[in-house]
Amino acid sequence: MAVAIKLKRVGKSLTPIYRVVVIDSKKRTGGAPIEEVGQYNPRNKKNTSLNIERIKYWQQSGAIVSETVKSLLKKTTMQTDVSADVNR
């Protein structure tokens, strides 16, 4: 089974919220996911939450990560690194 990590859009028409889901790549994005590994609110970027451990697990299992999720991972890990440096 080919697995992908994608964004699934939820929310109202003018207030989008996205869930980061692990899904069979043959299914449509709105279908039932295997697992939800985070969420992203483009209007409030501080409200982004990703389960990095589970995403790494699925990547090691052979999941294909979409370009948008890759950019979210880069931004989130950069924010985490910066906040860790500030706390020291």
Order of alpha helices (4+ residues) and beta strands (2+ residues): beta-beta-beta-beta-alpha-beta-alpha
